[in-house]
Amino acid sequence: MLEDSLAVFRNNDVETVTPAQGVMLIDGWLQALQGDPNLEPMRQQMTELRAELQSPTPNSQRIKLLLNELANHAQQAAEAPTSEGTWTGGLESFSKLLRGFGSEL
């Protein structure tokens, strides 16, 4: 999921990423994060973001806020003392891309 998400955010701009793509990515993340209590804050933010993206009239300011909060949770998870492995660098990159993407909304 991390690599798929990084590819979407690196290769597209705000104008080309659709809410449906966001929901599809979030669905994959929710499945991947299931059962890890350390990543529960990310799951909660993603669930809220998913609901906003599926709204008949998504609120761009709310999406921006949720992306920034999700970026914060991703960065905290990557920098946690218990975090290890190559995925932590990817998660930090993901948090930076989320912040950048949110700032373009």
Jmol script that loads the backbone (N, CA, C; Angstrom):
load data "model"
ATOM      1  N   MET A   1       0.816  -1.194   0.000  1.00  0.00           N
ATOM      2  CA  MET A   1       0.000   0.000   0.000  1.00  0.00           C
ATOM      3  C   MET A   1       0.858   1.256   0.000  1.00  0.00           C
ATOM      4  N   LEU A   2       1.940   1.190   0.735  1.00  0.00           N
ATOM      5  CA  LEU A   2       2.809   2.360   0.830  1.00  0.00           C
ATOM      6  C   LEU A   2       3.362   2.733  -0.541  1.00  0.00           C
ATOM      7  N   GLU A   3       3.875   1.763  -1.270  1.00  0.00           N
ATOM      8  CA  GLU A   3       4.435   2.046  -2.592  1.00  0.00           C
ATOM      9  C   GLU A   3       3.364   2.542  -3.564  1.00  0.00           C
ATOM     10  N   ASP A   4       2.178   1.942  -3.529  1.00  0.00           N
ATOM     11  CA  ASP A   4       1.082   2.391  -4.393  1.00  0.00           C
ATOM     12  C   ASP A   4       0.721   3.842  -4.101  1.00  0.00           C
ATOM     13  N   SER A   5       0.638   4.178  -2.821  1.00  0.00           N
ATOM     14  CA  SER A   5       0.271   5.540  -2.422  1.00  0.00           C
ATOM     15  C   SER A   5       1.348   6.540  -2.811  1.00  0.00           C
ATOM     16  N   LEU A   6       2.597   6.160  -2.584  1.00  0.00           N
ATOM     17  CA  LEU A   6       3.690   7.052  -2.959  1.00  0.00           C
ATOM     18  C   LEU A   6       3.666   7.319  -4.463  1.00  0.00           C
ATOM     19  N   ALA A   7       3.405   6.283  -5.245  1.00  0.00           N
ATOM     20  CA  ALA A   7       3.361   6.450  -6.702  1.00  0.00           C
ATOM     21  C   ALA A   7       2.247   7.397  -7.119  1.00  0.00           C
ATOM     22  N   VAL A   8       1.074   7.258  -6.519  1.00  0.00           N
ATOM     23  CA  VAL A   8      -0.052   8.131  -6.876  1.00  0.00           C
ATOM     24  C   VAL A   8       0.271   9.582  -6.553  1.00  0.00           C
ATOM     25  N   PHE A   9       0.806   9.830  -5.370  1.00  0.00           N
ATOM     26  CA  PHE A   9       1.058  11.210  -4.965  1.00  0.00           C
ATOM     27  C   PHE A   9       2.280  11.807  -5.644  1.00  0.00           C
ATOM     28  N   ARG A  10       3.239  10.994  -6.008  1.00  0.00           N
ATOM     29  CA  ARG A  10       4.421  11.511  -6.707  1.00  0.00           C
ATOM     30  C   ARG A  10       4.116  11.827  -8.166  1.00  0.00           C
ATOM     31  N   ASN A  11       3.280  11.012  -8.779  1.00  0.00           N
ATOM     32  CA  ASN A  11       3.072  11.107 -10.219  1.00  0.00           C
ATOM     33  C   ASN A  11       1.857  11.927 -10.634  1.00  0.00           C
ATOM     34  N   ASN A  12       1.109  12.413  -9.692  1.00  0.00           N
ATOM     35  CA  ASN A  12      -0.104  13.164 -10.012  1.00  0.00           C
ATOM     36  C   ASN A  12      -0.150  14.450  -9.214  1.00  0.00           C
ATOM     37  N   ASP A  13      -0.947  15.383  -9.706  1.00  0.00           N
ATOM     38  CA  ASP A  13      -1.170  16.591  -8.936  1.00  0.00           C
ATOM     39  C   ASP A  13      -2.609  16.583  -8.431  1.00  0.00           C
ATOM     40  N   VAL A  14      -2.940  17.587  -7.672  1.00  0.00           N
ATOM     41  CA  VAL A  14      -4.264  17.669  -7.059  1.00  0.00           C
ATOM     42  C   VAL A  14      -5.372  17.572  -8.090  1.00  0.00           C
ATOM     43  N   GLU A  15      -5.138  18.128  -9.248  1.00  0.00           N
ATOM     44  CA  GLU A  15      -6.169  18.163 -10.286  1.00  0.00           C
ATOM     45  C   GLU A  15      -6.491  16.777 -10.845  1.00  0.00           C
ATOM     46  N   THR A  16      -5.534  15.860 -10.830  1.00  0.00           N
ATOM     47  CA  THR A  16      -5.739  14.574 -11.494  1.00  0.00           C
ATOM     48  C   THR A  16      -6.119  13.432 -10.561  1.00  0.00           C
ATOM     49  N   VAL A  17      -5.930  13.577  -9.264  1.00  0.00           N
ATOM     50  CA  VAL A  17      -6.303  12.522  -8.324  1.00  0.00           C
ATOM     51  C   VAL A  17      -7.772  12.711  -7.967  1.00  0.00           C
ATOM     52  N   THR A  18      -8.563  11.691  -8.251  1.00  0.00           N
ATOM     53  CA  THR A  18     -10.005  11.787  -8.012  1.00  0.00           C
ATOM     54  C   THR A  18     -10.357  11.287  -6.616  1.00  0.00           C
ATOM     55  N   PRO A  19     -11.496  11.730  -6.088  1.00  0.00           N
ATOM     56  CA  PRO A  19     -11.952  11.186  -4.801  1.00  0.00           C
ATOM     57  C   PRO A  19     -12.079   9.664  -4.841  1.00  0.00           C
ATOM     58  N   ALA A  20     -12.511   9.111  -5.973  1.00  0.00           N
ATOM     59  CA  ALA A  20     -12.648   7.651  -6.087  1.00  0.00           C
ATOM     60  C   ALA A  20     -11.290   6.956  -5.940  1.00  0.00           C
ATOM     61  N   GLN A  21     -10.229   7.548  -6.518  1.00  0.00           N
ATOM     62  CA  GLN A  21      -8.886   6.989  -6.344  1.00  0.00           C
ATOM     63  C   GLN A  21      -8.478   7.041  -4.878  1.00  0.00           C
ATOM     64  N   GLY A  22      -8.789   8.158  -4.229  1.00  0.00           N
ATOM     65  CA  GLY A  22      -8.471   8.301  -2.811  1.00  0.00           C
ATOM     66  C   GLY A  22      -9.171   7.251  -1.977  1.00  0.00           C
ATOM     67  N   VAL A  23     -10.441   7.024  -2.253  1.00  0.00           N
ATOM     68  CA  VAL A  23     -11.206   6.020  -1.503  1.00  0.00           C
ATOM     69  C   VAL A  23     -10.612   4.635  -1.731  1.00  0.00           C
ATOM     70  N   MET A  24     -10.225   4.342  -2.957  1.00  0.00           N
ATOM     71  CA  MET A  24      -9.646   3.038  -3.265  1.00  0.00           C
ATOM     72  C   MET A  24      -8.323   2.834  -2.499  1.00  0.00           C
ATOM     73  N   LEU A  25      -7.478   3.857  -2.473  1.00  0.00           N
ATOM     74  CA  LEU A  25      -6.235   3.776  -1.710  1.00  0.00           C
ATOM     75  C   LEU A  25      -6.521   3.597  -0.223  1.00  0.00           C
ATOM     76  N   ILE A  26      -7.462   4.366   0.278  1.00  0.00           N
ATOM     77  CA  ILE A  26      -7.794   4.292   1.701  1.00  0.00           C
ATOM     78  C   ILE A  26      -8.311   2.901   2.059  1.00  0.00           C
ATOM     79  N   ASP A  27      -9.137   2.318   1.205  1.00  0.00           N
ATOM     80  CA  ASP A  27      -9.642   0.971   1.470  1.00  0.00           C
ATOM     81  C   ASP A  27      -8.491  -0.027   1.616  1.00  0.00           C
ATOM     82  N   GLY A  28      -7.503   0.092   0.752  1.00  0.00           N
ATOM     83  CA  GLY A  28      -6.331  -0.777   0.851  1.00  0.00           C
ATOM     84  C   GLY A  28      -5.554  -0.546   2.134  1.00  0.00           C
ATOM     85  N   TRP A  29      -5.388   0.722   2.494  1.00  0.00           N
ATOM     86  CA  TRP A  29      -4.689   1.059   3.736  1.00  0.00           C
ATOM     87  C   TRP A  29      -5.440   0.515   4.951  1.00  0.00           C
ATOM     88  N   LEU A  30      -6.750   0.689   4.965  1.00  0.00           N
ATOM     89  CA  LEU A  30      -7.527   0.221   6.111  1.00  0.00           C
ATOM     90  C   LEU A  30      -7.363  -1.279   6.306  1.00  0.00           C
ATOM     91  N   GLN A  31      -7.293  -1.998   5.220  1.00  0.00           N
ATOM     92  CA  GLN A  31      -7.074  -3.435   5.299  1.00  0.00           C
ATOM     93  C   GLN A  31      -5.660  -3.733   5.796  1.00  0.00           C
ATOM     94  N   ALA A  32      -4.682  -3.024   5.265  1.00  0.00           N
ATOM     95  CA  ALA A  32      -3.281  -3.266   5.624  1.00  0.00           C
ATOM     96  C   ALA A  32      -2.984  -2.904   7.078  1.00  0.00           C
ATOM     97  N   LEU A  33      -3.641  -1.891   7.596  1.00  0.00           N
ATOM     98  CA  LEU A  33      -3.362  -1.421   8.957  1.00  0.00           C
ATOM     99  C   LEU A  33      -4.170  -2.159  10.020  1.00  0.00           C
ATOM    100  N   GLN A  34      -5.096  -2.970   9.590  1.00  0.00           N
ATOM    101  CA  GLN A  34      -5.983  -3.668  10.517  1.00  0.00           C
ATOM    102  C   GLN A  34      -5.176  -4.536  11.491  1.00  0.00           C
ATOM    103  N   GLY A  35      -5.501  -4.412  12.760  1.00  0.00           N
ATOM    104  CA  GLY A  35      -4.895  -5.252  13.779  1.00  0.00           C
ATOM    105  C   GLY A  35      -3.623  -4.712  14.396  1.00  0.00           C
ATOM    106  N   ASP A  36      -3.115  -3.584  13.935  1.00  0.00           N
ATOM    107  CA  ASP A  36      -1.905  -3.010  14.523  1.00  0.00           C
ATOM    108  C   ASP A  36      -2.299  -1.821  15.396  1.00  0.00           C
ATOM    109  N   PRO A  37      -2.307  -2.003  16.717  1.00  0.00           N
ATOM    110  CA  PRO A  37      -2.746  -0.913  17.599  1.00  0.00           C
ATOM    111  C   PRO A  37      -1.874   0.333  17.521  1.00  0.00           C
ATOM    112  N   ASN A  38      -0.616   0.176  17.105  1.00  0.00           N
ATOM    113  CA  ASN A  38       0.271   1.340  16.980  1.00  0.00           C
ATOM    114  C   ASN A  38      -0.150   2.254  15.834  1.00  0.00           C
ATOM    115  N   LEU A  39      -0.886   1.702  14.885  1.00  0.00           N
ATOM    116  CA  LEU A  39      -1.281   2.484  13.718  1.00  0.00           C
ATOM    117  C   LEU A  39      -2.766   2.852  13.741  1.00  0.00           C
ATOM    118  N   GLU A  40      -3.414   2.634  14.863  1.00  0.00           N
ATOM    119  CA  GLU A  40      -4.842   2.944  14.979  1.00  0.00           C
ATOM    120  C   GLU A  40      -5.155   4.424  14.711  1.00  0.00           C
ATOM    121  N   PRO A  41      -4.326   5.379  15.157  1.00  0.00           N
ATOM    122  CA  PRO A  41      -4.613   6.781  14.820  1.00  0.00           C
ATOM    123  C   PRO A  41      -4.651   7.023  13.302  1.00  0.00           C
ATOM    124  N   MET A  42      -3.786   6.350  12.558  1.00  0.00           N
ATOM    125  CA  MET A  42      -3.813   6.491  11.095  1.00  0.00           C
ATOM    126  C   MET A  42      -5.100   5.907  10.533  1.00  0.00           C
ATOM    127  N   ARG A  43      -5.529   4.774  11.051  1.00  0.00           N
ATOM    128  CA  ARG A  43      -6.776   4.148  10.595  1.00  0.00           C
ATOM    129  C   ARG A  43      -7.962   5.082  10.835  1.00  0.00           C
ATOM    130  N   GLN A  44      -7.992   5.709  12.003  1.00  0.00           N
ATOM    131  CA  GLN A  44      -9.098   6.611  12.323  1.00  0.00           C
ATOM    132  C   GLN A  44      -9.125   7.804  11.372  1.00  0.00           C
ATOM    133  N   GLN A  45      -7.963   8.400  11.106  1.00  0.00           N
ATOM    134  CA  GLN A  45      -7.900   9.541  10.186  1.00  0.00           C
ATOM    135  C   GLN A  45      -8.313   9.124   8.782  1.00  0.00           C
ATOM    136  N   MET A  46      -7.874   7.954   8.367  1.00  0.00           N
ATOM    137  CA  MET A  46      -8.225   7.478   7.028  1.00  0.00           C
ATOM    138  C   MET A  46      -9.725   7.208   6.911  1.00  0.00           C
ATOM    139  N   THR A  47     -10.313   6.705   7.966  1.00  0.00           N
ATOM    140  CA  THR A  47     -11.755   6.463   7.953  1.00  0.00           C
ATOM    141  C   THR A  47     -12.515   7.777   7.803  1.00  0.00           C
ATOM    142  N   GLU A  48     -12.074   8.810   8.516  1.00  0.00           N
ATOM    143  CA  GLU A  48     -12.712  10.125   8.404  1.00  0.00           C
ATOM    144  C   GLU A  48     -12.502  10.724   7.009  1.00  0.00           C
ATOM    145  N   LEU A  49     -11.292  10.584   6.486  1.00  0.00           N
ATOM    146  CA  LEU A  49     -10.991  11.103   5.153  1.00  0.00           C
ATOM    147  C   LEU A  49     -11.821  10.374   4.100  1.00  0.00           C
ATOM    148  N   ARG A  50     -11.953   9.076   4.243  1.00  0.00           N
ATOM    149  CA  ARG A  50     -12.764   8.285   3.314  1.00  0.00           C
ATOM    150  C   ARG A  50     -14.201   8.791   3.299  1.00  0.00           C
ATOM    151  N   ALA A  51     -14.761   9.035   4.478  1.00  0.00           N
ATOM    152  CA  ALA A  51     -16.139   9.527   4.572  1.00  0.00           C
ATOM    153  C   ALA A  51     -16.281  10.884   3.896  1.00  0.00           C
ATOM    154  N   GLU A  52     -15.306  11.754   4.090  1.00  0.00           N
ATOM    155  CA  GLU A  52     -15.360  13.088   3.471  1.00  0.00           C
ATOM    156  C   GLU A  52     -15.257  12.983   1.949  1.00  0.00           C
ATOM    157  N   LEU A  53     -14.400  12.107   1.464  1.00  0.00           N
ATOM    158  CA  LEU A  53     -14.245  11.944   0.015  1.00  0.00           C
ATOM    159  C   LEU A  53     -15.506  11.362  -0.627  1.00  0.00           C
ATOM    160  N   GLN A  54     -16.269  10.597   0.125  1.00  0.00           N
ATOM    161  CA  GLN A  54     -17.490   9.998  -0.401  1.00  0.00           C
ATOM    162  C   GLN A  54     -18.706  10.902  -0.242  1.00  0.00           C
ATOM    163  N   SER A  55     -18.535  12.014   0.408  1.00  0.00           N
ATOM    164  CA  SER A  55     -19.624  12.968   0.584  1.00  0.00           C
ATOM    165  C   SER A  55     -20.076  13.501  -0.776  1.00  0.00           C
ATOM    166  N   PRO A  56     -21.374  13.782  -0.935  1.00  0.00           N
ATOM    167  CA  PRO A  56     -21.850  14.362  -2.197  1.00  0.00           C
ATOM    168  C   PRO A  56     -21.149  15.685  -2.534  1.00  0.00           C
ATOM    169  N   THR A  57     -20.780  16.422  -1.507  1.00  0.00           N
ATOM    170  CA  THR A  57     -20.048  17.679  -1.703  1.00  0.00           C
ATOM    171  C   THR A  57     -18.844  17.705  -0.753  1.00  0.00           C
ATOM    172  N   PRO A  58     -17.730  17.075  -1.153  1.00  0.00           N
ATOM    173  CA  PRO A  58     -16.551  17.049  -0.282  1.00  0.00           C
ATOM    174  C   PRO A  58     -16.066  18.465   0.042  1.00  0.00           C
ATOM    175  N   ASN A  59     -15.721  18.684   1.285  1.00  0.00           N
ATOM    176  CA  ASN A  59     -15.239  19.970   1.765  1.00  0.00           C
ATOM    177  C   ASN A  59     -13.717  19.990   1.662  1.00  0.00           C
ATOM    178  N   SER A  60     -13.178  20.797   0.762  1.00  0.00           N
ATOM    179  CA  SER A  60     -11.731  20.805   0.530  1.00  0.00           C
ATOM    180  C   SER A  60     -10.947  21.226   1.772  1.00  0.00           C
ATOM    181  N   GLN A  61     -11.500  22.141   2.574  1.00  0.00           N
ATOM    182  CA  GLN A  61     -10.793  22.554   3.790  1.00  0.00           C
ATOM    183  C   GLN A  61     -10.733  21.414   4.804  1.00  0.00           C
ATOM    184  N   ARG A  62     -11.810  20.658   4.910  1.00  0.00           N
ATOM    185  CA  ARG A  62     -11.840  19.492   5.810  1.00  0.00           C
ATOM    186  C   ARG A  62     -10.869  18.427   5.304  1.00  0.00           C
ATOM    187  N   ILE A  63     -10.826  18.210   4.000  1.00  0.00           N
ATOM    188  CA  ILE A  63      -9.893  17.238   3.421  1.00  0.00           C
ATOM    189  C   ILE A  63      -8.457  17.670   3.700  1.00  0.00           C
ATOM    190  N   LYS A  64      -8.184  18.942   3.537  1.00  0.00           N
ATOM    191  CA  LYS A  64      -6.846  19.470   3.814  1.00  0.00           C
ATOM    192  C   LYS A  64      -6.455  19.215   5.271  1.00  0.00           C
ATOM    193  N   LEU A  65      -7.365  19.495   6.193  1.00  0.00           N
ATOM    194  CA  LEU A  65      -7.111  19.264   7.617  1.00  0.00           C
ATOM    195  C   LEU A  65      -6.851  17.780   7.883  1.00  0.00           C
ATOM    196  N   LEU A  66      -7.691  16.918   7.310  1.00  0.00           N
ATOM    197  CA  LEU A  66      -7.535  15.483   7.520  1.00  0.00           C
ATOM    198  C   LEU A  66      -6.221  14.964   6.926  1.00  0.00           C
ATOM    199  N   LEU A  67      -5.822  15.481   5.768  1.00  0.00           N
ATOM    200  CA  LEU A  67      -4.547  15.086   5.173  1.00  0.00           C
ATOM    201  C   LEU A  67      -3.374  15.497   6.067  1.00  0.00           C
ATOM    202  N   ASN A  68      -3.442  16.696   6.632  1.00  0.00           N
ATOM    203  CA  ASN A  68      -2.370  17.146   7.523  1.00  0.00           C
ATOM    204  C   ASN A  68      -2.316  16.317   8.792  1.00  0.00           C
ATOM    205  N   GLU A  69      -3.481  15.985   9.350  1.00  0.00           N
ATOM    206  CA  GLU A  69      -3.507  15.151  10.547  1.00  0.00           C
ATOM    207  C   GLU A  69      -2.996  13.747  10.234  1.00  0.00           C
ATOM    208  N   LEU A  70      -3.376  13.223   9.090  1.00  0.00           N
ATOM    209  CA  LEU A  70      -2.890  11.909   8.673  1.00  0.00           C
ATOM    210  C   LEU A  70      -1.377  11.943   8.474  1.00  0.00           C
ATOM    211  N   ALA A  71      -0.873  13.011   7.886  1.00  0.00           N
ATOM    212  CA  ALA A  71       0.573  13.168   7.710  1.00  0.00           C
ATOM    213  C   ALA A  71       1.284  13.168   9.059  1.00  0.00           C
ATOM    214  N   ASN A  72       0.702  13.850  10.038  1.00  0.00           N
ATOM    215  CA  ASN A  72       1.295  13.868  11.380  1.00  0.00           C
ATOM    216  C   ASN A  72       1.341  12.471  11.982  1.00  0.00           C
ATOM    217  N   HIS A  73       0.253  11.720  11.848  1.00  0.00           N
ATOM    218  CA  HIS A  73       0.210  10.359  12.390  1.00  0.00           C
ATOM    219  C   HIS A  73       1.215   9.451  11.674  1.00  0.00           C
ATOM    220  N   ALA A  74       1.332   9.602  10.365  1.00  0.00           N
ATOM    221  CA  ALA A  74       2.289   8.787   9.600  1.00  0.00           C
ATOM    222  C   ALA A  74       3.718   9.099  10.037  1.00  0.00           C
ATOM    223  N   GLN A  75       4.019  10.369  10.219  1.00  0.00           N
ATOM    224  CA  GLN A  75       5.362  10.759  10.655  1.00  0.00           C
ATOM    225  C   GLN A  75       5.646  10.222  12.054  1.00  0.00           C
ATOM    226  N   GLN A  76       4.676  10.330  12.957  1.00  0.00           N
ATOM    227  CA  GLN A  76       4.862   9.807  14.317  1.00  0.00           C
ATOM    228  C   GLN A  76       5.090   8.309  14.308  1.00  0.00           C
ATOM    229  N   ALA A  77       4.348   7.589  13.467  1.00  0.00           N
ATOM    230  CA  ALA A  77       4.519   6.135  13.381  1.00  0.00           C
ATOM    231  C   ALA A  77       5.906   5.792  12.843  1.00  0.00           C
ATOM    232  N   ALA A  78       6.374   6.554  11.865  1.00  0.00           N
ATOM    233  CA  ALA A  78       7.689   6.293  11.278  1.00  0.00           C
ATOM    234  C   ALA A  78       8.815   6.586  12.259  1.00  0.00           C
ATOM    235  N   GLU A  79       8.620   7.576  13.115  1.00  0.00           N
ATOM    236  CA  GLU A  79       9.681   7.996  14.040  1.00  0.00           C
ATOM    237  C   GLU A  79       9.551   7.377  15.425  1.00  0.00           C
ATOM    238  N   ALA A  80       8.559   6.537  15.647  1.00  0.00           N
ATOM    239  CA  ALA A  80       8.354   5.915  16.960  1.00  0.00           C
ATOM    240  C   ALA A  80       9.550   5.032  17.323  1.00  0.00           C
ATOM    241  N   PRO A  81       9.869   4.957  18.603  1.00  0.00           N
ATOM    242  CA  PRO A  81      11.008   4.135  19.031  1.00  0.00           C
ATOM    243  C   PRO A  81      10.868   2.663  18.646  1.00  0.00           C
ATOM    244  N   THR A  82       9.658   2.200  18.493  1.00  0.00           N
ATOM    245  CA  THR A  82       9.433   0.792  18.154  1.00  0.00           C
ATOM    246  C   THR A  82       9.439   0.541  16.651  1.00  0.00           C
ATOM    247  N   SER A  83       9.533   1.592  15.848  1.00  0.00           N
ATOM    248  CA  SER A  83       9.510   1.442  14.395  1.00  0.00           C
ATOM    249  C   SER A  83      10.875   1.012  13.881  1.00  0.00           C
ATOM    250  N   GLU A  84      10.839   0.065  12.959  1.00  0.00           N
ATOM    251  CA  GLU A  84      12.091  -0.378  12.352  1.00  0.00           C
ATOM    252  C   GLU A  84      11.800  -0.939  10.969  1.00  0.00           C
ATOM    253  N   GLY A  85      12.814  -0.988  10.161  1.00  0.00           N
ATOM    254  CA  GLY A  85      12.661  -1.546   8.821  1.00  0.00           C
ATOM    255  C   GLY A  85      12.678  -0.462   7.772  1.00  0.00           C
ATOM    256  N   THR A  86      12.696  -0.901   6.528  1.00  0.00           N
ATOM    257  CA  THR A  86      12.798   0.022   5.407  1.00  0.00           C
ATOM    258  C   THR A  86      11.520   0.816   5.181  1.00  0.00           C
ATOM    259  N   TRP A  87      10.390   0.326   5.685  1.00  0.00           N
ATOM    260  CA  TRP A  87       9.120   1.017   5.462  1.00  0.00           C
ATOM    261  C   TRP A  87       9.056   2.355   6.184  1.00  0.00           C
ATOM    262  N   THR A  88       9.882   2.552   7.216  1.00  0.00           N
ATOM    263  CA  THR A  88       9.797   3.810   7.970  1.00  0.00           C
ATOM    264  C   THR A  88      10.174   5.009   7.106  1.00  0.00           C
ATOM    265  N   GLY A  89      11.174   4.854   6.259  1.00  0.00           N
ATOM    266  CA  GLY A  89      11.553   5.943   5.345  1.00  0.00           C
ATOM    267  C   GLY A  89      10.439   6.241   4.360  1.00  0.00           C
ATOM    268  N   GLY A  90       9.796   5.197   3.868  1.00  0.00           N
ATOM    269  CA  GLY A  90       8.666   5.376   2.960  1.00  0.00           C
ATOM    270  C   GLY A  90       7.510   6.070   3.640  1.00  0.00           C
ATOM    271  N   LEU A  91       7.291   5.739   4.899  1.00  0.00           N
ATOM    272  CA  LEU A  91       6.195   6.361   5.640  1.00  0.00           C
ATOM    273  C   LEU A  91       6.482   7.850   5.876  1.00  0.00           C
ATOM    274  N   GLU A  92       7.744   8.186   6.099  1.00  0.00           N
ATOM    275  CA  GLU A  92       8.101   9.606   6.237  1.00  0.00           C
ATOM    276  C   GLU A  92       7.900  10.335   4.911  1.00  0.00           C
ATOM    277  N   SER A  93       8.278   9.703   3.814  1.00  0.00           N
ATOM    278  CA  SER A  93       8.043  10.305   2.493  1.00  0.00           C
ATOM    279  C   SER A  93       6.555  10.484   2.253  1.00  0.00           C
ATOM    280  N   PHE A  94       5.777   9.493   2.642  1.00  0.00           N
ATOM    281  CA  PHE A  94       4.324   9.551   2.509  1.00  0.00           C
ATOM    282  C   PHE A  94       3.767  10.748   3.279  1.00  0.00           C
ATOM    283  N   SER A  95       4.258  10.967   4.497  1.00  0.00           N
ATOM    284  CA  SER A  95       3.756  12.096   5.297  1.00  0.00           C
ATOM    285  C   SER A  95       4.076  13.424   4.617  1.00  0.00           C
ATOM    286  N   LYS A  96       5.258  13.547   4.023  1.00  0.00           N
ATOM    287  CA  LYS A  96       5.628  14.779   3.314  1.00  0.00           C
ATOM    288  C   LYS A  96       4.759  14.989   2.078  1.00  0.00           C
ATOM    289  N   LEU A  97       4.505  13.903   1.343  1.00  0.00           N
ATOM    290  CA  LEU A  97       3.650  14.013   0.156  1.00  0.00           C
ATOM    291  C   LEU A  97       2.234  14.388   0.533  1.00  0.00           C
ATOM    292  N   LEU A  98       1.718  13.834   1.623  1.00  0.00           N
ATOM    293  CA  LEU A  98       0.374  14.186   2.083  1.00  0.00           C
ATOM    294  C   LEU A  98       0.289  15.667   2.426  1.00  0.00           C
ATOM    295  N   ARG A  99       1.295  16.177   3.123  1.00  0.00           N
ATOM    296  CA  ARG A  99       1.301  17.597   3.477  1.00  0.00           C
ATOM    297  C   ARG A  99       1.336  18.478   2.221  1.00  0.00           C
ATOM    298  N   GLY A 100       2.191  18.103   1.282  1.00  0.00           N
ATOM    299  CA  GLY A 100       2.282  18.861   0.039  1.00  0.00           C
ATOM    300  C   GLY A 100       0.985  18.817  -0.752  1.00  0.00           C
ATOM    301  N   PHE A 101       0.391  17.647  -0.831  1.00  0.00           N
ATOM    302  CA  PHE A 101      -0.856  17.478  -1.548  1.00  0.00           C
ATOM    303  C   PHE A 101      -1.947  18.314  -0.881  1.00  0.00           C
ATOM    304  N   GLY A 102      -2.010  18.253   0.445  1.00  0.00           N
ATOM    305  CA  GLY A 102      -3.014  19.032   1.177  1.00  0.00           C
ATOM    306  C   GLY A 102      -2.830  20.524   1.000  1.00  0.00           C
ATOM    307  N   SER A 103      -1.606  20.980   0.897  1.00  0.00           N
ATOM    308  CA  SER A 103      -1.350  22.417   0.749  1.00  0.00           C
ATOM    309  C   SER A 103      -1.785  22.921  -0.630  1.00  0.00           C
ATOM    310  N   GLU A 104      -1.918  22.022  -1.608  1.00  0.00           N
ATOM    311  CA  GLU A 104      -2.338  22.412  -2.951  1.00  0.00           C
ATOM    312  C   GLU A 104      -3.849  22.505  -3.084  1.00  0.00           C
ATOM    313  N   LEU A 105      -4.582  22.003  -2.093  1.00  0.00           N
ATOM    314  CA  LEU A 105      -6.054  22.046  -2.183  1.00  0.00           C
ATOM    315  C   LEU A 105      -6.566  23.459  -2.048  1.00  0.00           C
TER     316      LEU A 105
END
end "model"
wireframe off; spacefill off
backbone 0.3
color backbone group
